[in-house]
Amino acid sequence: MKCPYCGNPDTKVVDSRPVEEGLAIRRRRECDKCHKRFTTFEKIENSLLVVIKSDGTRESFDRNKRSEEHTSE
């Protein structure tokens, strides 16, 4: 993780704890060079898959909806 103060790429995690009912992690970090501390939050992003049809329209991906060509494998 790059230090936001001096740009040093080497930092260490000082403290780590779950937040938002365990859906994210809050980390206190310290820069190895300037020794300033900063906080980062790590959270999983759930992005939906979208299929772009040949006519340009978009629809949500449906795992159960596959062409016959792929179901015969």
Residue frames as qw, qx, qy, qz and C-alpha x, y, z in Angstrom:
[[0.000, 0.891, 0.454, 0.000, 0.00, 0.00, 0.00],
 [0.432, 0.428, -0.002, 0.794, 1.46, 3.33, -1.07],
 [0.274, -0.481, -0.442, 0.706, 1.81, 6.01, 1.64],
 [0.196, 0.846, 0.441, 0.225, -0.50, 8.97, 0.89],
 [0.285, -0.918, 0.033, 0.275, 1.96, 11.38, 2.54],
 [0.223, -0.698, 0.536, 0.419, 5.34, 10.56, 0.97],
 [0.724, 0.495, -0.303, -0.374, 4.48, 8.02, -1.75],
 [0.093, -0.448, 0.887, -0.058, 6.63, 5.26, -0.28],
 [0.715, 0.009, -0.535, -0.451, 5.34, 1.84, -1.44],
 [0.528, -0.023, -0.799, 0.287, 6.38, 0.08, 1.80],
 [0.441, -0.462, 0.220, -0.738, 3.90, 0.25, 4.67],
 [0.240, -0.016, -0.948, 0.207, 3.02, -2.12, 7.48],
 [0.535, -0.546, -0.448, -0.464, -0.32, -2.98, 9.04],
 [0.002, -0.332, 0.617, -0.714, -0.44, -1.86, 12.69],
 [0.392, 0.155, 0.706, -0.569, -4.05, -2.84, 13.46],
 [0.306, -0.041, -0.716, -0.625, -6.79, -4.67, 11.57],
 [0.272, 0.203, 0.777, -0.529, -10.42, -5.17, 12.53],
 [0.079, 0.429, 0.800, 0.412, -13.70, -6.07, 10.84],
 [0.186, 0.278, 0.233, -0.913, -16.31, -3.32, 10.35],
 [0.556, 0.170, -0.272, -0.767, -19.77, -3.06, 8.79],
 [0.874, -0.087, 0.310, -0.363, -20.85, -6.37, 10.32],
 [0.691, -0.233, 0.634, 0.258, -17.81, -8.16, 8.89],
 [0.680, 0.652, 0.324, 0.086, -18.36, -6.97, 5.31],
 [0.390, 0.834, -0.212, 0.326, -15.27, -4.74, 5.35],
 [0.789, -0.288, -0.216, 0.499, -11.87, -4.54, 7.07],
 [0.030, -0.984, 0.102, -0.141, -10.42, -1.39, 8.62],
 [0.851, -0.017, -0.132, 0.508, -6.62, -1.33, 8.68],
 [0.199, -0.955, 0.162, 0.147, -4.31, 1.13, 10.43],
 [0.853, 0.317, 0.002, 0.415, -1.06, 1.34, 8.51],
 [0.340, -0.852, 0.179, 0.356, 2.29, 2.98, 9.15],
 [0.626, 0.746, -0.211, 0.077, 4.76, 4.12, 6.53],
 [0.889, -0.188, -0.035, 0.415, 8.23, 2.57, 6.84],
 [0.511, 0.385, 0.022, 0.768, 9.85, 5.80, 5.58],
 [0.064, -0.525, 0.064, -0.846, 8.03, 8.82, 7.12],
 [0.193, -0.134, -0.851, 0.469, 6.37, 6.84, 9.98],
 [0.425, -0.005, 0.093, -0.900, 3.00, 8.58, 9.49],
 [0.247, 0.200, 0.936, -0.151, -0.11, 6.51, 10.08],
 [0.437, 0.118, -0.265, -0.852, -3.20, 6.28, 7.90],
 [0.576, 0.134, 0.714, -0.375, -6.37, 4.19, 7.70],
 [0.289, 0.151, -0.700, -0.635, -7.56, 2.04, 4.80],
 [0.694, 0.118, 0.488, -0.516, -10.86, 0.23, 4.34],
 [0.089, 0.183, -0.881, -0.427, -11.11, -2.94, 2.27],
 [0.619, 0.257, 0.463, -0.580, -14.49, -4.01, 0.99],
 [0.357, 0.121, 0.852, 0.364, -15.61, -6.59, -1.54],
 [0.383, 0.343, -0.123, -0.849, -17.45, -5.12, -4.49],
 [0.494, 0.277, 0.824, -0.006, -20.25, -7.24, -5.84],
 [0.258, 0.419, -0.308, -0.814, -20.62, -6.19, -9.43],
 [0.755, 0.341, 0.486, -0.278, -23.32, -7.65, -11.61],
 [0.346, -0.110, 0.714, 0.598, -22.37, -9.23, -14.91],
 [0.498, 0.618, 0.168, -0.584, -24.09, -7.74, -17.95],
 [0.577, 0.168, 0.686, 0.410, -24.46, -9.33, -21.39],
 [0.230, 0.564, -0.167, -0.775, -24.35, -7.02, -24.40],
 [0.719, 0.380, 0.580, -0.054, -26.54, -8.53, -27.10],
 [0.501, 0.133, 0.515, 0.683, -25.72, -8.32, -30.82],
 [0.103, 0.774, 0.450, 0.433, -28.35, -5.58, -31.27],
 [0.195, 0.468, -0.257, 0.822, -26.63, -3.47, -28.56],
 [0.619, -0.612, -0.087, -0.485, -29.17, -4.04, -25.81],
 [0.151, 0.383, -0.788, 0.457, -27.97, -5.09, -22.37],
 [0.791, -0.411, -0.223, -0.395, -29.38, -7.61, -19.93],
 [0.491, -0.615, 0.570, -0.238, -28.26, -9.15, -16.65],
 [0.341, 0.339, -0.871, -0.100, -26.25, -12.35, -16.98],
 [0.844, -0.192, 0.203, -0.458, -28.28, -15.47, -16.19],
 [0.175, -0.452, 0.873, 0.059, -26.13, -18.53, -15.52],
 [0.574, 0.195, 0.773, -0.188, -29.07, -20.84, -16.23],
 [0.609, 0.732, 0.171, -0.251, -29.68, -19.29, -19.64],
 [0.299, -0.507, 0.650, 0.481, -27.03, -20.76, -21.95],
 [0.601, 0.439, -0.386, -0.545, -27.11, -21.58, -25.61],
 [0.983, 0.019, 0.101, -0.153, -27.58, -25.22, -26.63],
 [0.652, 0.601, -0.396, 0.237, -24.04, -25.14, -28.00],
 [0.025, 0.567, -0.638, 0.520, -22.60, -24.81, -24.48],
 [0.721, -0.279, 0.390, -0.499, -24.99, -27.18, -22.71],
 [0.952, 0.219, -0.171, -0.132, -24.00, -30.19, -24.84],
 [0.338, 0.626, -0.638, 0.295, -20.43, -30.21, -23.43]]
